[in-house]
Amino acid sequence: MSGDAERPGVAAIQERYGTRAQVSESFGEVTVDVQAGDWIDLLESARSGGYEFFDWLTAVDDPPDGFSIVAHVFDPRSRGHLLLRTRVPREDPRLPSAVGVFRGADWHERETFEMFGVIFEGHPNLVPLLLPEGFEGFPLRKDFVLAARVAKAWPGAKEPGESDHGSPSRRKTLPPGVPADWGRDG
């Protein structure tokens, strides 16, 4: 991979993990993928390699298997960016908390827990952050059905110019992600 000599932290990560880490580069961005068991060690290695600025952490829902957890860190001296990724299974989405390595991960892990249901073990205060009390479900999962799509008519339910009177209309369609039996009257 080109450019690793300019990024000493990346070379150290490649040397440390060998085949246990997959290092790739796309559009000038270096990405390191590891197993969940190496997650905290990878974050520590990146930090000790100069990537001291924690930018963000989130999840990506990748059905049916699970979630990718992605963190972005930055090296202010070399101005290098690094994406760190791991995967957790959908059945038991758990990962050790990164707060002990990067204090800035606190808010991001809380948001990812609330929106995707990923449990960050060892997090000092893993409680809901944004949604109202009593909210059920994980709204950023791809299988989450948005109630607003059921309660309000979807613009795609009728073709432009069609009305409820006159000639028969085309088949009515439901918005994407809404089960066929939702919102139907008897």
N, C-alpha and C positions, 0 to 999 in steps of 0.2 A: 504494500500500500504506500502510495506517495505521501510525503509530508510528515511522516512519523518522526523523522530526525528533528523537525522543528518543534515537535510536541513531546518533550521528555516524559511527561506523565503517561502518555499513551504507550510509549515504548516500554516503560516500566510495567504497565498493566499487561501488555502482551507477554513480556518476559515472565512475570509472576504467574499468570494463569495458563499460559500455553494453549493447549486445545480445550481447556475448560471455559474459555471465553471466546466468543466470536466477535472480532473487530472488523468493522466495515466502514467505508467512507462513501458518502453520497452527497453531491453538490457541496463539497467542502466540509461537510459535517461528519465527524467521527462518532460512530455508535458502537457501544460495547454491550453485548448480550451475555448474561450469565444465568446459571441456575439460581433459584430462590435461596438456596443454602449459602451462596457466595455473595448475596446482595450487600450485606453490611460491610463485609471485607472489601468489596469493590468500591463502595462509597469511601471507606477509609483510605484505600489505595489512591483513589482519585484526589482526595483532599491532600494527602501527603505528597502527591505528585504536582502540586501547585494549583489544582482546581478547587480553590478555597471559597469561591462565591457560589452559594446554592441559589439557583434561579427559580425553579419550579419542579413540582412532582404531580403526576396525575395517573389515571388509568385509561386504558383503551379496551373497550369490550370487544372481544373477538370470539363470538359464538361459533360452535357450541362448546369449545374447549375451555376457555377461561378469559383471563385478563392479562394484558401486558401492563406492567407498572413502569413508567418512564420518568426519569429525573434528568434535568438539565443543569449542568454545573459549568463554571467559567473560571479560567485562569487569567487574572488581571495583568500579570506580567507578560505572558506570551500572547494574550488576547485570544486564547484558544477556547473553543466551545466543545463540550463533550455531552453526548446523550448516553445515559446508562439505562439499561432495560433488563427486566426479568419477567417471568410469567408465573401466575398463580392459577390453580384450577378453579373452575366455576363452583364445584361442589363444596370446597372449603378454601375460600380466598383469604389466606393468611400470609403475612410477611412481617419480619421483624421491623420495628420502628427505626427510622433514620434520624430521629430527634437527637440521639446521643452523639451523632456524627455532625449533623448540621441542624442547629436549633431552629433555623428557618423552615424546616420540614414540618413543624408542628401544625400550622394552619392547613397546609396542603394535604397532609395525611388525614386530618379531620374532614376536610371537604371530600376527599376520595372515599373515605369510609362512609360518609353520609350519602353520596351520590351513586356509588357503585357497590357498596357493601363489603369492601376489602377491609379486613381487620388487621391493624398494625399492632402486633404484640409488643408490649412494653411501652406503648405510648403513654405519656404522663396524664393525658386528659382527653381520651377518645370519646367525645360526646358530640351530639349534633351541633352544627354551626350555622346553617343557613335556613333550613326548612322549618315550618311551624311545628310546634309541639304536637305529637300524635300522628305526624305524617307517616304513612306506611308505604314501603317499597323503596326502590332505588331508581330515581328518575333518569339517570344517564345510562342505564342498562338498555340495550337494544330491545329487550323483551318487555319493557315497561310500557303499558298502554296509557296514553295521555287522556285523562278524563275529558278534557276540553274538546277532543275530537269526537267524543261520543255525545256530549251534551249539546254541542252547537253543530248545525248542519255544515258539512264540509263543502267547500265550493265546487269540488269535483263531482258532487252527487247529481248534478244536472248539467246538461250541455247548454252552452250559451243560447239564449232565445227560447229555451223550452219552458213550459209552465205546467201547472198541475191540471190544466183544462185543455180540451181539444184532443189532438192526435196522441197516440201512445208514444211514450218517450223510450229512450234506450234504457238498457239495464242500469239500475242505480248502483253506484260503487261506494264502498266504504274507504275511508282514509287508510293509508298504509299503517299496518301494525294493529288495527282494530279487529278483534275476532268477529266472525260473521254473526254471532248471536247477540252482540252488544247493541243496545239502542233500538231493538226491534220491538214493535208493539204486538203482543200476543200472537 
